[in-house]
């Protein structure tokens, strides 16, 4: 059993600003998680948040950049678990940007949730992605557009 998360949003900002929010580590940390992300294929990075031991998560997402098409697409591996080397979740995140209606359509594909053990993680992550895309990223894009970042 495998079920992917696929979400789409439209923002009035151009692809350049949306791209900046997805690839600039400082800005990414403002709306998502603290990180050491670099938009370079092969770069290993971490997203860091508060650990949630009850969910068997150490608060770190271990990632590797798999593909970069500037202003159009980012793909990275997304792994997590109870501790380094104890991966319970091994998935792929794909961001696709498309210029549309004087703004940007952003598509998120989070794939690879396998079996029953990842079903709960998938449900929690889908809820989180929805909030991030409709609230936190919107606020960050507005601040970026207004020169506040």
C-alpha positions in Angstrom: 0.0 0.0 0.0 1.4 3.3 -1.1 -0.3 6.7 -1.1 1.3 10.0 -2.1 0.5 13.5 -1.0 -0.2 15.8 -3.9 -1.1 19.4 -3.3 -1.2 22.6 -5.4 -1.3 26.3 -4.6 -1.3 29.5 -6.6 0.6 32.5 -5.4 0.5 36.0 -6.9 4.3 36.2 -6.8 6.5 35.2 -9.7 8.5 31.9 -9.9 11.7 33.8 -8.8 10.2 34.7 -5.4 8.6 31.3 -4.8 11.9 29.6 -5.9 13.8 31.8 -3.3 11.5 30.6 -0.6 12.2 27.0 -1.5 15.9 27.2 -2.0 17.3 30.0 0.2 18.2 28.3 3.6 17.5 31.4 5.7 14.1 32.1 4.0 13.2 28.4 4.0 13.9 28.3 7.8 11.5 31.2 8.3 8.4 29.4 6.9 9.4 25.7 7.2 12.2 24.4 9.4 15.8 25.4 10.3 18.1 23.8 7.8 21.4 23.7 5.9 19.8 23.3 2.5 21.7 24.2 -0.7 20.1 23.8 -4.2 23.0 21.6 -5.4 22.4 18.1 -6.7 24.0 15.6 -4.2 24.0 18.0 -1.3 23.1 16.3 2.0 21.1 18.5 4.4 18.9 18.4 7.4 15.7 20.0 8.4 15.5 20.4 12.2 12.4 20.7 14.4 11.3 19.7 17.8 11.7 15.9 18.4 8.4 14.0 18.9 9.5 10.7 20.7 5.9 9.4 20.9 5.9 9.4 17.0 9.4 7.8 17.0 10.9 10.9 15.4 14.1 12.7 16.5 13.1 16.0 15.0 15.5 15.7 12.1 14.7 15.2 8.4 17.7 13.8 6.6 17.7 14.9 3.0 19.7 14.7 -0.2 19.1 16.9 -3.2 18.3 14.7 -6.2 17.3 17.1 -9.0 17.4 20.8 -9.6 15.8 22.6 -12.6 16.2 26.3 -11.7 12.9 28.1 -11.2 11.0 25.0 -12.2 11.7 21.9 -10.1 13.4 20.6 -6.9 13.5 17.0 -5.9 15.0 15.7 -2.6 15.0 12.6 -0.5 13.2 12.9 2.8 14.2 10.4 5.6 13.3 10.4 9.2 13.3 8.2 12.3 14.1 7.8 15.9 17.8 8.5 15.6 20.5 8.9 13.0 20.7 5.7 11.0 17.3 4.5 12.3 15.1 5.4 9.3 11.4 4.6 9.5 10.4 6.9 6.7 12.1 7.1 3.3 10.3 9.3 0.9 10.8 11.8 -1.9 9.6 15.5 -2.0 9.1 17.2 -5.4 8.3 20.8 -5.8 7.2 21.9 -9.3 6.8 25.6 -10.2 4.8 26.8 -13.2 4.2 30.4 -14.2 0.4 30.9 -14.4 -2.1 33.7 -14.3 0.5 36.4 -13.5 1.7 34.3 -10.6 3.1 30.9 -9.7 1.4 27.6 -9.4 3.3 25.4 -6.9 2.8 21.7 -6.9 4.0 19.5 -4.1 4.4 15.7 -4.6 5.5 13.9 -1.5 5.8 10.2 -2.5 6.9 6.9 -1.1 4.8 6.3 2.0 4.8 2.5 2.1 2.8 0.1 4.2 0.7 0.7 7.2 3.6 1.9 9.3 3.9 5.1 7.2 0.1 5.7 7.0 0.0 7.8 10.2 3.1 9.8 9.2 1.5 10.5 5.9 -1.7 11.8 7.5 0.2 14.1 9.8 2.4 15.3 7.1 -0.4 16.1 4.7 -2.1 18.2 7.4 1.2 20.0 8.0 1.9 20.6 4.3 -1.5 22.1 3.8 -0.9 24.5 6.7 2.5 25.4 5.4 1.3 26.1 1.9 -1.7 28.1 2.8 -0.5 30.1 5.8 3.2 30.2 6.5 4.6 30.3 2.9 2.0 32.9 2.0 3.2 35.2 4.9 6.8 34.6 3.9 6.1 35.4 0.3 4.3 38.6 1.3 7.3 39.7 3.5 9.7 38.9 0.6 7.6 40.9 -1.9 7.5 43.9 0.6 11.2 43.8 1.1 10.9 42.7 4.7 13.3 39.8 4.2 
